[in-house]
């Protein structure tokens, strides 16, 4: 039966007296019907929802909500801070660029979710969950926004380190409240910095309370309904408890972008300001994540605009990229000649005589002399 999941959730919410769940799933059903061209039926459902909300405003809330209110994200009892943030990502504003292999895995995950009703009808259980891991700045948070936008669902983002409380038992309560909120309606729950909560229980440095938190986390994951899409992200996947991995149907590793992807990212970030010297910029961005490349591109574009240029200064962008990668040497309190020698030794292909000359405003002849003398002293 098409839309069986939404109908069953509406019935379940009605039996529990949870009007929030009823209205959430009825709204989702109306959206799906409208996309299928059943505009009149969708409008009828929306009228019923509006009528219900009007009644709620007119009468005592206690008479209409026997279930818990889940209209806003719960707060931490001690700090009174929200346990997460809610947004509604728009697809046009949340496009992502990954390798074809990673994009295929993402598309497979989305198809898995979109065909949930068919899978359940065939008796194939689904667990719409994905663990996303890799170095910082490689697009894990951007991917969470993209998935929510593709599914047209609200995104609830929780930084796991902010869920941890110094009070005994409060962290588990925070987890339960957050998961109950996410389970009350269709949404994407994104747990960022997941290793803060899900560290391996055999870690001798962890306290007993945090080990109990892992058990609580596992229990909450197990009770999530299939309409709640669970995403988790970590930069330190090696720290995670083995039992946590088994709770995720999909596991996606996002590595640093390779040469081909860096070129695509640079073209996307620079847009009409792209330089003809793109190849050199691609080489200079070796080993960098997408976030760093984007920041450098935005800074280069700002400089181009302020200087009335139609394209970015490629040397300016390359220097910004190099400075990020080799800032420890460039900012070191040593004389210029020693910096030149260290940079040349670090990457002779990147730090050519011409580039070092431009960076330090020293003639190419003197740069050559410095690097040659260094080689002679080292017996190269």
BALOBA-1460 file (C-alpha; in Angstrom, 3 decimals):
// residues 380
<rec num="1" residu="x" x="0.000" y="0.000" z="0.000"/>
<rec num="2" residu="x" x="1.423" y="3.355" z="-1.049"/>
<rec num="3" residu="x" x="1.941" y="5.849" z="1.808"/>
<rec num="4" residu="x" x="1.275" y="3.079" z="4.322"/>
<rec num="5" residu="x" x="4.018" y="4.387" z="6.610"/>
<rec num="6" residu="x" x="2.440" y="7.841" z="6.892"/>
<rec num="7" residu="x" x="-1.055" y="6.418" z="7.451"/>
<rec num="8" residu="x" x="0.164" y="4.033" z="10.162"/>
<rec num="9" residu="x" x="2.035" y="6.829" z="11.935"/>
<rec num="10" residu="x" x="-1.056" y="9.055" z="11.832"/>
<rec num="11" residu="x" x="-3.124" y="6.244" z="13.380"/>
<rec num="12" residu="x" x="-0.432" y="5.565" z="15.983"/>
<rec num="13" residu="x" x="-0.291" y="9.245" z="16.962"/>
<rec num="14" residu="x" x="-4.072" y="9.459" z="17.200"/>
<rec num="15" residu="x" x="-4.249" y="6.406" z="19.477"/>
<rec num="16" residu="x" x="-1.559" y="7.907" z="21.713"/>
<rec num="17" residu="x" x="-3.250" y="11.287" z="21.708"/>
<rec num="18" residu="x" x="-0.087" y="12.842" z="20.280"/>
<rec num="19" residu="x" x="-1.410" y="15.543" z="17.956"/>
<rec num="20" residu="x" x="2.105" y="16.688" z="17.066"/>
<rec num="21" residu="x" x="2.845" y="13.305" z="15.493"/>
<rec num="22" residu="x" x="-0.528" y="13.266" z="13.740"/>
<rec num="23" residu="x" x="-0.042" y="16.737" z="12.269"/>
<rec num="24" residu="x" x="3.586" y="16.065" z="11.265"/>
<rec num="25" residu="x" x="2.761" y="12.893" z="9.337"/>
<rec num="26" residu="x" x="-0.414" y="14.359" z="7.885"/>
<rec num="27" residu="x" x="1.639" y="17.295" z="6.576"/>
<rec num="28" residu="x" x="4.186" y="14.888" z="5.086"/>
<rec num="29" residu="x" x="1.379" y="12.898" z="3.446"/>
<rec num="30" residu="x" x="-0.081" y="16.100" z="1.973"/>
<rec num="31" residu="x" x="3.317" y="17.041" z="0.514"/>
<rec num="32" residu="x" x="3.718" y="13.619" z="-1.104"/>
<rec num="33" residu="x" x="0.199" y="13.678" z="-2.559"/>
<rec num="34" residu="x" x="0.766" y="17.166" z="-3.969"/>
<rec num="35" residu="x" x="3.986" y="16.028" z="-5.678"/>
<rec num="36" residu="x" x="1.987" y="13.187" z="-7.257"/>
<rec num="37" residu="x" x="-0.514" y="15.658" z="-8.688"/>
<rec num="38" residu="x" x="-3.262" y="14.974" z="-6.143"/>
<rec num="39" residu="x" x="-3.555" y="18.644" z="-5.246"/>
<rec num="40" residu="x" x="-7.195" y="18.585" z="-4.075"/>
<rec num="41" residu="x" x="-6.597" y="15.675" z="-1.698"/>
<rec num="42" residu="x" x="-3.492" y="17.399" z="-0.333"/>
<rec num="43" residu="x" x="-5.432" y="20.612" z="0.229"/>
<rec num="44" residu="x" x="-8.171" y="18.731" z="2.091"/>
<rec num="45" residu="x" x="-5.585" y="17.253" z="4.457"/>
<rec num="46" residu="x" x="-4.052" y="20.687" z="5.068"/>
<rec num="47" residu="x" x="-7.490" y="22.122" z="5.885"/>
<rec num="48" residu="x" x="-7.993" y="19.377" z="8.466"/>
<rec num="49" residu="x" x="-4.590" y="20.153" z="9.988"/>
<rec num="50" residu="x" x="-5.361" y="23.875" z="10.161"/>
<rec num="51" residu="x" x="-8.722" y="23.100" z="11.741"/>
<rec num="52" residu="x" x="-6.981" y="20.939" z="14.352"/>
<rec num="53" residu="x" x="-4.452" y="23.669" z="15.122"/>
<rec num="54" residu="x" x="-7.238" y="26.249" z="15.451"/>
<rec num="55" residu="x" x="-9.027" y="23.992" z="17.914"/>
<rec num="56" residu="x" x="-5.815" y="23.560" z="19.876"/>
<rec num="57" residu="x" x="-5.504" y="27.325" z="20.177"/>
<rec num="58" residu="x" x="-9.154" y="27.646" z="21.255"/>
<rec num="59" residu="x" x="-9.249" y="24.986" z="23.964"/>
<rec num="60" residu="x" x="-7.110" y="23.831" z="26.832"/>
<rec num="61" residu="x" x="-3.919" y="22.144" z="25.582"/>
<rec num="62" residu="x" x="-4.158" y="19.588" z="28.374"/>
<rec num="63" residu="x" x="-7.384" y="18.207" z="26.912"/>
<rec num="64" residu="x" x="-5.820" y="17.642" z="23.518"/>
<rec num="65" residu="x" x="-2.271" y="16.418" z="24.297"/>
<rec num="66" residu="x" x="-2.138" y="13.313" z="26.393"/>
<rec num="67" residu="x" x="1.234" y="12.571" z="24.771"/>
<rec num="68" residu="x" x="4.347" y="14.687" z="25.412"/>
<rec num="69" residu="x" x="4.721" y="17.983" z="23.579"/>
<rec num="70" residu="x" x="7.508" y="17.767" z="21.019"/>
<rec num="71" residu="x" x="7.146" y="21.084" z="19.243"/>
<rec num="72" residu="x" x="10.568" y="22.414" z="20.261"/>
<rec num="73" residu="x" x="13.974" y="20.865" z="20.830"/>
<rec num="74" residu="x" x="14.394" y="19.981" z="24.523"/>
<rec num="75" residu="x" x="16.821" y="21.799" z="26.804"/>
<rec num="76" residu="x" x="19.609" y="20.604" z="29.050"/>
<rec num="77" residu="x" x="18.164" y="20.721" z="32.562"/>
<rec num="78" residu="x" x="21.218" y="22.326" z="34.170"/>
<rec num="79" residu="x" x="22.468" y="24.778" z="31.531"/>
<rec num="80" residu="x" x="19.026" y="25.486" z="29.979"/>
<rec num="81" residu="x" x="20.709" y="25.374" z="26.572"/>
<rec num="82" residu="x" x="19.074" y="23.644" z="23.624"/>
<rec num="83" residu="x" x="20.232" y="20.083" z="22.957"/>
<rec num="84" residu="x" x="20.377" y="20.813" z="19.241"/>
<rec num="85" residu="x" x="19.455" y="23.126" z="16.398"/>
<rec num="86" residu="x" x="16.747" y="22.665" z="13.802"/>
<rec num="87" residu="x" x="16.908" y="23.848" z="10.202"/>
<rec num="88" residu="x" x="15.168" y="23.164" z="6.908"/>
<rec num="89" residu="x" x="17.939" y="22.901" z="4.290"/>
<rec num="90" residu="x" x="17.060" y="23.908" z="0.726"/>
<rec num="91" residu="x" x="18.567" y="21.797" z="-2.042"/>
<rec num="92" residu="x" x="19.617" y="24.766" z="-4.193"/>
<rec num="93" residu="x" x="21.729" y="26.100" z="-1.312"/>
<rec num="94" residu="x" x="23.211" y="22.776" z="-0.249"/>
<rec num="95" residu="x" x="24.777" y="21.186" z="-3.312"/>
<rec num="96" residu="x" x="27.815" y="19.018" z="-2.618"/>
<rec num="97" residu="x" x="30.719" y="17.885" z="-4.750"/>
<rec num="98" residu="x" x="32.296" y="14.501" z="-4.090"/>
<rec num="99" residu="x" x="34.011" y="11.817" z="-6.138"/>
<rec num="100" residu="x" x="31.708" y="9.680" z="-8.297"/>
<rec num="101" residu="x" x="32.286" y="6.710" z="-5.970"/>
<rec num="102" residu="x" x="31.130" y="8.616" z="-2.882"/>
<rec num="103" residu="x" x="28.217" y="10.218" z="-4.753"/>
<rec num="104" residu="x" x="27.037" y="6.759" z="-5.837"/>
<rec num="105" residu="x" x="27.053" y="5.613" z="-2.211"/>
<rec num="106" residu="x" x="25.054" y="8.678" z="-1.186"/>
<rec num="107" residu="x" x="22.519" y="8.079" z="-3.965"/>
<rec num="108" residu="x" x="22.181" y="4.431" z="-2.921"/>
<rec num="109" residu="x" x="21.471" y="5.498" z="0.674"/>
<rec num="110" residu="x" x="18.825" y="7.992" z="-0.462"/>
<rec num="111" residu="x" x="17.176" y="5.407" z="-2.695"/>
<rec num="112" residu="x" x="17.178" y="2.988" z="0.240"/>
<rec num="113" residu="x" x="15.211" y="5.547" z="2.277"/>
<rec num="114" residu="x" x="12.857" y="6.579" z="-0.525"/>
<rec num="115" residu="x" x="11.919" y="2.919" z="-1.139"/>
<rec num="116" residu="x" x="11.344" y="2.228" z="2.579"/>
<rec num="117" residu="x" x="7.653" y="1.366" z="2.156"/>
<rec num="118" residu="x" x="8.423" y="-1.126" z="-0.623"/>
<rec num="119" residu="x" x="11.158" y="-2.777" z="1.447"/>
<rec num="120" residu="x" x="8.882" y="-3.073" z="4.472"/>
<rec num="121" residu="x" x="6.069" y="-4.527" z="2.352"/>
<rec num="122" residu="x" x="8.514" y="-7.204" z="1.194"/>
<rec num="123" residu="x" x="9.510" y="-7.971" z="4.769"/>
<rec num="124" residu="x" x="12.986" y="-6.484" z="4.448"/>
<rec num="125" residu="x" x="13.794" y="-4.498" z="7.568"/>
<rec num="126" residu="x" x="15.322" y="-1.068" z="7.148"/>
<rec num="127" residu="x" x="17.551" y="0.969" z="9.423"/>
<rec num="128" residu="x" x="17.975" y="4.367" z="7.739"/>
<rec num="129" residu="x" x="21.319" y="5.300" z="9.279"/>
<rec num="130" residu="x" x="24.739" y="6.372" z="8.054"/>
<rec num="131" residu="x" x="28.079" y="6.846" z="9.787"/>
<rec num="132" residu="x" x="30.147" y="9.536" z="8.052"/>
<rec num="133" residu="x" x="33.838" y="9.701" z="8.897"/>
<rec num="134" residu="x" x="37.028" y="11.271" z="7.631"/>
<rec num="135" residu="x" x="39.406" y="14.207" z="8.218"/>
<rec num="136" residu="x" x="38.038" y="17.619" z="9.279"/>
<rec num="137" residu="x" x="36.743" y="19.923" z="6.557"/>
<rec num="138" residu="x" x="35.924" y="17.211" z="4.016"/>
<rec num="139" residu="x" x="32.171" y="17.835" z="3.850"/>
<rec num="140" residu="x" x="30.539" y="15.716" z="6.564"/>
<rec num="141" residu="x" x="28.261" y="18.506" z="7.826"/>
<rec num="142" residu="x" x="27.566" y="19.661" z="4.264"/>
<rec num="143" residu="x" x="26.513" y="16.105" z="3.412"/>
<rec num="144" residu="x" x="24.047" y="16.020" z="6.327"/>
<rec num="145" residu="x" x="22.439" y="19.218" z="5.020"/>
<rec num="146" residu="x" x="22.362" y="17.800" z="1.491"/>
<rec num="147" residu="x" x="20.662" y="14.567" z="2.599"/>
<rec num="148" residu="x" x="18.014" y="16.486" z="4.557"/>
<rec num="149" residu="x" x="17.435" y="18.752" z="1.551"/>
<rec num="150" residu="x" x="17.162" y="15.812" z="-0.869"/>
<rec num="151" residu="x" x="14.610" y="14.139" z="1.417"/>
<rec num="152" residu="x" x="12.825" y="17.456" z="2.056"/>
<rec num="153" residu="x" x="12.962" y="16.857" z="5.810"/>
<rec num="154" residu="x" x="13.895" y="19.060" z="8.770"/>
<rec num="155" residu="x" x="17.451" y="18.614" z="10.045"/>
<rec num="156" residu="x" x="18.093" y="18.374" z="13.783"/>
<rec num="157" residu="x" x="21.795" y="18.888" z="14.471"/>
<rec num="158" residu="x" x="23.277" y="18.025" z="17.858"/>
<rec num="159" residu="x" x="26.921" y="18.412" z="18.789"/>
<rec num="160" residu="x" x="27.538" y="15.385" z="20.939"/>
<rec num="161" residu="x" x="30.009" y="17.127" z="23.234"/>
<rec num="162" residu="x" x="27.244" y="19.571" z="24.222"/>
<rec num="163" residu="x" x="24.996" y="16.681" z="25.303"/>
<rec num="164" residu="x" x="27.473" y="15.610" z="27.972"/>
<rec num="165" residu="x" x="26.591" y="16.850" z="31.458"/>
<rec num="166" residu="x" x="28.740" y="16.914" z="34.587"/>
<rec num="167" residu="x" x="25.757" y="15.674" z="36.608"/>
<rec num="168" residu="x" x="25.391" y="11.946" z="37.146"/>
<rec num="169" residu="x" x="22.773" y="10.472" z="34.814"/>
<rec num="170" residu="x" x="21.980" y="13.773" z="33.068"/>
<rec num="171" residu="x" x="23.781" y="12.855" z="29.842"/>
<rec num="172" residu="x" x="21.594" y="9.772" z="29.391"/>
<rec num="173" residu="x" x="18.506" y="11.911" z="30.054"/>
<rec num="174" residu="x" x="19.650" y="14.416" z="27.442"/>
<rec num="175" residu="x" x="20.065" y="11.598" z="24.943"/>
<rec num="176" residu="x" x="16.649" y="10.169" z="25.676"/>
<rec num="177" residu="x" x="14.945" y="13.580" z="25.391"/>
<rec num="178" residu="x" x="16.699" y="14.348" z="22.100"/>
<rec num="179" residu="x" x="15.889" y="10.970" z="20.566"/>
<rec num="180" residu="x" x="12.246" y="11.127" z="21.716"/>
<rec num="181" residu="x" x="11.945" y="14.535" z="20.097"/>
<rec num="182" residu="x" x="13.429" y="13.251" z="16.835"/>
<rec num="183" residu="x" x="11.172" y="10.173" z="16.896"/>
<rec num="184" residu="x" x="7.985" y="12.241" z="17.110"/>
<rec num="185" residu="x" x="7.981" y="13.198" z="13.414"/>
<rec num="186" residu="x" x="9.836" y="12.575" z="10.140"/>
<rec num="187" residu="x" x="13.248" y="14.232" z="10.293"/>
<rec num="188" residu="x" x="16.996" y="13.788" z="9.907"/>
<rec num="189" residu="x" x="18.871" y="13.569" z="13.216"/>
<rec num="190" residu="x" x="22.533" y="14.498" z="12.787"/>
<rec num="191" residu="x" x="24.921" y="13.690" z="15.640"/>
<rec num="192" residu="x" x="28.113" y="15.658" z="15.060"/>
<rec num="193" residu="x" x="31.412" y="14.911" z="16.841"/>
<rec num="194" residu="x" x="29.977" y="11.484" z="17.547"/>
<rec num="195" residu="x" x="33.139" y="10.139" z="19.176"/>
<rec num="196" residu="x" x="32.421" y="12.391" z="22.194"/>
<rec num="197" residu="x" x="29.607" y="10.004" z="23.145"/>
<rec num="198" residu="x" x="30.460" y="6.718" z="21.492"/>
<rec num="199" residu="x" x="34.010" y="5.932" z="22.596"/>
<rec num="200" residu="x" x="35.006" y="2.293" z="22.997"/>
<rec num="201" residu="x" x="34.043" y="0.941" z="26.413"/>
<rec num="202" residu="x" x="37.391" y="-0.813" z="26.810"/>
<rec num="203" residu="x" x="39.162" y="2.570" z="26.923"/>
<rec num="204" residu="x" x="40.896" y="2.572" z="30.317"/>
<rec num="205" residu="x" x="40.906" y="6.373" z="30.418"/>
<rec num="206" residu="x" x="37.111" y="6.690" z="30.327"/>
<rec num="207" residu="x" x="35.016" y="6.908" z="33.492"/>
<rec num="208" residu="x" x="32.237" y="4.467" z="34.305"/>
<rec num="209" residu="x" x="29.583" y="7.133" z="33.725"/>
<rec num="210" residu="x" x="30.655" y="7.650" z="30.102"/>
<rec num="211" residu="x" x="30.630" y="3.902" z="29.551"/>
<rec num="212" residu="x" x="27.014" y="3.840" z="30.740"/>
<rec num="213" residu="x" x="26.299" y="6.655" z="28.295"/>
<rec num="214" residu="x" x="27.392" y="4.391" z="25.420"/>
<rec num="215" residu="x" x="24.858" y="1.780" z="26.561"/>
<rec num="216" residu="x" x="22.159" y="4.469" z="26.702"/>
<rec num="217" residu="x" x="23.151" y="5.682" z="23.234"/>
<rec num="218" residu="x" x="22.863" y="2.176" z="21.785"/>
<rec num="219" residu="x" x="19.432" y="1.705" z="23.365"/>
<rec num="220" residu="x" x="18.164" y="4.999" z="21.958"/>
<rec num="221" residu="x" x="19.436" y="4.162" z="18.478"/>
<rec num="222" residu="x" x="17.716" y="0.766" z="18.634"/>
<rec num="223" residu="x" x="14.331" y="2.337" z="19.457"/>
<rec num="224" residu="x" x="14.363" y="4.987" z="16.716"/>
<rec num="225" residu="x" x="11.474" y="4.578" z="14.253"/>
<rec num="226" residu="x" x="12.256" y="4.082" z="10.580"/>
<rec num="227" residu="x" x="10.967" y="7.553" z="9.723"/>
<rec num="228" residu="x" x="13.859" y="9.145" z="11.637"/>
<rec num="229" residu="x" x="16.986" y="9.232" z="9.491"/>
<rec num="230" residu="x" x="20.064" y="8.941" z="11.707"/>
<rec num="231" residu="x" x="23.381" y="10.443" z="10.595"/>
<rec num="232" residu="x" x="26.532" y="10.557" z="12.708"/>
<rec num="233" residu="x" x="29.867" y="12.199" z="11.923"/>
<rec num="234" residu="x" x="33.316" y="11.824" z="13.430"/>
<rec num="235" residu="x" x="36.910" y="12.769" z="12.699"/>
<rec num="236" residu="x" x="38.111" y="9.935" z="14.949"/>
<rec num="237" residu="x" x="36.379" y="6.752" z="13.844"/>
<rec num="238" residu="x" x="39.109" y="4.631" z="15.425"/>
<rec num="239" residu="x" x="37.843" y="5.655" z="18.888"/>
<rec num="240" residu="x" x="34.295" y="4.355" z="18.406"/>
<rec num="241" residu="x" x="32.894" y="1.401" z="20.297"/>
<rec num="242" residu="x" x="32.539" y="-1.675" z="18.009"/>
<rec num="243" residu="x" x="28.868" y="-2.047" z="18.964"/>
<rec num="244" residu="x" x="28.180" y="1.448" z="17.644"/>
<rec num="245" residu="x" x="29.350" y="0.525" z="14.149"/>
<rec num="246" residu="x" x="26.806" y="-2.303" z="13.974"/>
<rec num="247" residu="x" x="23.951" y="0.178" z="14.459"/>
<rec num="248" residu="x" x="24.652" y="1.913" z="11.151"/>
<rec num="249" residu="x" x="23.427" y="0.351" z="7.925"/>
<rec num="250" residu="x" x="25.722" y="2.560" z="5.826"/>
<rec num="251" residu="x" x="29.284" y="3.661" z="6.576"/>
<rec num="252" residu="x" x="30.775" y="6.368" z="4.403"/>
<rec num="253" residu="x" x="34.398" y="7.457" z="4.536"/>
<rec num="254" residu="x" x="35.100" y="10.868" z="3.008"/>
<rec num="255" residu="x" x="38.849" y="11.264" z="2.349"/>
<rec num="256" residu="x" x="40.797" y="14.369" z="1.392"/>
<rec num="257" residu="x" x="39.956" y="15.391" z="-2.195"/>
<rec num="258" residu="x" x="42.217" y="13.990" z="-4.901"/>
<rec num="259" residu="x" x="43.656" y="16.054" z="-7.754"/>
<rec num="260" residu="x" x="40.609" y="15.716" z="-10.020"/>
<rec num="261" residu="x" x="38.160" y="16.643" z="-7.276"/>
<rec num="262" residu="x" x="40.302" y="19.589" z="-6.163"/>
<rec num="263" residu="x" x="40.126" y="20.964" z="-9.703"/>
<rec num="264" residu="x" x="36.324" y="20.659" z="-9.696"/>
<rec num="265" residu="x" x="36.119" y="22.286" z="-6.259"/>
<rec num="266" residu="x" x="38.304" y="25.197" z="-7.373"/>
<rec num="267" residu="x" x="36.150" y="25.758" z="-10.463"/>
<rec num="268" residu="x" x="33.013" y="25.687" z="-8.321"/>
<rec num="269" residu="x" x="34.362" y="28.010" z="-5.619"/>
<rec num="270" residu="x" x="35.956" y="30.503" z="-8.027"/>
<rec num="271" residu="x" x="33.114" y="30.596" z="-10.559"/>
<rec num="272" residu="x" x="33.574" y="33.419" z="-13.057"/>
<rec num="273" residu="x" x="36.776" y="34.517" z="-11.293"/>
<rec num="274" residu="x" x="38.649" y="31.313" z="-12.184"/>
<rec num="275" residu="x" x="42.232" y="31.824" z="-13.369"/>
<rec num="276" residu="x" x="43.833" y="30.383" z="-16.492"/>
<rec num="277" residu="x" x="46.641" y="29.173" z="-14.217"/>
<rec num="278" residu="x" x="44.340" y="26.597" z="-12.624"/>
<rec num="279" residu="x" x="46.796" y="23.709" z="-12.929"/>
<rec num="280" residu="x" x="49.324" y="25.395" z="-10.625"/>
<rec num="281" residu="x" x="46.586" y="26.182" z="-8.100"/>
<rec num="282" residu="x" x="45.456" y="22.550" z="-8.115"/>
<rec num="283" residu="x" x="49.026" y="21.425" z="-7.387"/>
<rec num="284" residu="x" x="49.372" y="23.976" z="-4.584"/>
<rec num="285" residu="x" x="46.212" y="22.648" z="-2.905"/>
<rec num="286" residu="x" x="47.602" y="19.116" z="-2.554"/>
<rec num="287" residu="x" x="46.729" y="17.558" z="0.808"/>
<rec num="288" residu="x" x="44.132" y="20.205" z="1.686"/>
<rec num="289" residu="x" x="40.479" y="19.714" z="2.541"/>
<rec num="290" residu="x" x="37.555" y="21.351" z="0.785"/>
<rec num="291" residu="x" x="36.889" y="23.808" z="3.617"/>
<rec num="292" residu="x" x="40.411" y="25.263" z="3.446"/>
<rec num="293" residu="x" x="40.279" y="25.501" z="-0.353"/>
<rec num="294" residu="x" x="36.927" y="27.297" z="-0.164"/>
<rec num="295" residu="x" x="38.191" y="29.829" z="2.401"/>
<rec num="296" residu="x" x="41.264" y="30.594" z="0.301"/>
<rec num="297" residu="x" x="39.142" y="31.007" z="-2.845"/>
<rec num="298" residu="x" x="36.752" y="33.391" z="-1.101"/>
<rec num="299" residu="x" x="39.676" y="35.499" z="0.141"/>
<rec num="300" residu="x" x="41.176" y="35.610" z="-3.366"/>
<rec num="301" residu="x" x="37.815" y="36.643" z="-4.862"/>
<rec num="302" residu="x" x="37.491" y="39.453" z="-2.304"/>
<rec num="303" residu="x" x="40.921" y="40.745" z="-3.310"/>
<rec num="304" residu="x" x="39.975" y="40.581" z="-7.003"/>
<rec num="305" residu="x" x="36.785" y="42.575" z="-6.410"/>
<rec num="306" residu="x" x="38.548" y="45.192" z="-4.282"/>
<rec num="307" residu="x" x="41.221" y="45.616" z="-6.980"/>
<rec num="308" residu="x" x="38.704" y="45.764" z="-9.871"/>
<rec num="309" residu="x" x="39.980" y="42.511" z="-11.396"/>
<rec num="310" residu="x" x="37.808" y="40.158" z="-13.451"/>
<rec num="311" residu="x" x="39.776" y="37.068" z="-12.390"/>
<rec num="312" residu="x" x="41.651" y="36.191" z="-9.228"/>
<rec num="313" residu="x" x="45.402" y="36.646" z="-8.921"/>
<rec num="314" residu="x" x="46.629" y="33.052" z="-9.109"/>
<rec num="315" residu="x" x="49.832" y="33.869" z="-7.205"/>
<rec num="316" residu="x" x="47.743" y="35.424" z="-4.438"/>
<rec num="317" residu="x" x="45.553" y="32.312" z="-4.150"/>
<rec num="318" residu="x" x="48.532" y="29.962" z="-4.297"/>
<rec num="319" residu="x" x="50.216" y="31.919" z="-1.511"/>
<rec num="320" residu="x" x="47.078" y="31.673" z="0.639"/>
<rec num="321" residu="x" x="46.965" y="27.914" z="0.104"/>
<rec num="322" residu="x" x="50.686" y="27.532" z="0.743"/>
<rec num="323" residu="x" x="50.500" y="29.661" z="3.891"/>
<rec num="324" residu="x" x="47.845" y="27.390" z="5.338"/>
<rec num="325" residu="x" x="49.771" y="24.221" z="4.527"/>
<rec num="326" residu="x" x="53.207" y="25.495" z="5.561"/>
<rec num="327" residu="x" x="52.322" y="28.193" z="8.080"/>
<rec num="328" residu="x" x="54.530" y="26.580" z="10.715"/>
<rec num="329" residu="x" x="57.610" y="27.317" z="8.579"/>
<rec num="330" residu="x" x="56.458" y="30.653" z="7.115"/>
<rec num="331" residu="x" x="55.521" y="32.089" z="10.530"/>
<rec num="332" residu="x" x="58.558" y="30.653" z="12.309"/>
<rec num="333" residu="x" x="60.838" y="33.168" z="14.022"/>
<rec num="334" residu="x" x="63.888" y="32.433" z="11.862"/>
<rec num="335" residu="x" x="65.713" y="34.411" z="9.187"/>
<rec num="336" residu="x" x="64.355" y="34.508" z="5.641"/>
<rec num="337" residu="x" x="67.155" y="32.410" z="4.155"/>
<rec num="338" residu="x" x="66.438" y="29.566" z="6.573"/>
<rec num="339" residu="x" x="62.713" y="29.750" z="5.698"/>
<rec num="340" residu="x" x="63.560" y="29.516" z="2.005"/>
<rec num="341" residu="x" x="65.776" y="26.488" z="2.606"/>
<rec num="342" residu="x" x="63.158" y="24.705" z="4.735"/>
<rec num="343" residu="x" x="60.345" y="25.364" z="2.252"/>
<rec num="344" residu="x" x="62.486" y="24.217" z="-0.668"/>
<rec num="345" residu="x" x="63.354" y="21.015" z="1.210"/>
<rec num="346" residu="x" x="59.701" y="20.436" z="2.143"/>
<rec num="347" residu="x" x="58.460" y="20.468" z="-1.480"/>
<rec num="348" residu="x" x="60.846" y="21.452" z="-4.271"/>
<rec num="349" residu="x" x="58.142" y="21.083" z="-6.953"/>
<rec num="350" residu="x" x="55.816" y="23.488" z="-5.173"/>
<rec num="351" residu="x" x="58.456" y="25.917" z="-3.954"/>
<rec num="352" residu="x" x="60.182" y="26.693" z="-7.228"/>
<rec num="353" residu="x" x="62.813" y="29.418" z="-7.466"/>
<rec num="354" residu="x" x="60.269" y="31.695" z="-9.165"/>
<rec num="355" residu="x" x="57.621" y="31.102" z="-6.465"/>
<rec num="356" residu="x" x="60.043" y="31.676" z="-3.606"/>
<rec num="357" residu="x" x="61.213" y="34.853" z="-5.342"/>
<rec num="358" residu="x" x="57.625" y="36.099" z="-5.528"/>
<rec num="359" residu="x" x="56.842" y="35.106" z="-1.942"/>
<rec num="360" residu="x" x="59.807" y="36.844" z="-0.344"/>
<rec num="361" residu="x" x="60.410" y="39.607" z="-2.910"/>
<rec num="362" residu="x" x="63.971" y="38.409" z="-3.509"/>
<rec num="363" residu="x" x="65.593" y="38.044" z="-6.934"/>
<rec num="364" residu="x" x="65.644" y="34.605" z="-8.526"/>
<rec num="365" residu="x" x="69.429" y="34.790" z="-8.655"/>
<rec num="366" residu="x" x="69.713" y="35.194" z="-4.908"/>
<rec num="367" residu="x" x="67.127" y="32.426" z="-4.296"/>
<rec num="368" residu="x" x="69.181" y="30.084" z="-6.492"/>
<rec num="369" residu="x" x="72.334" y="30.989" z="-4.587"/>
<rec num="370" residu="x" x="70.659" y="30.333" z="-1.209"/>
<rec num="371" residu="x" x="69.295" y="26.942" z="-2.239"/>
<rec num="372" residu="x" x="72.529" y="25.909" z="-4.002"/>
<rec num="373" residu="x" x="74.628" y="26.835" z="-0.960"/>
<rec num="374" residu="x" x="72.265" y="24.824" z="1.197"/>
<rec num="375" residu="x" x="72.732" y="21.759" z="-1.031"/>
<rec num="376" residu="x" x="76.510" y="22.161" z="-0.918"/>
<rec num="377" residu="x" x="76.480" y="22.391" z="2.877"/>
<rec num="378" residu="x" x="74.409" y="19.226" z="3.088"/>
<rec num="379" residu="x" x="76.686" y="17.466" z="0.639"/>
<rec num="380" residu="x" x="73.918" y="16.910" z="-1.924"/>
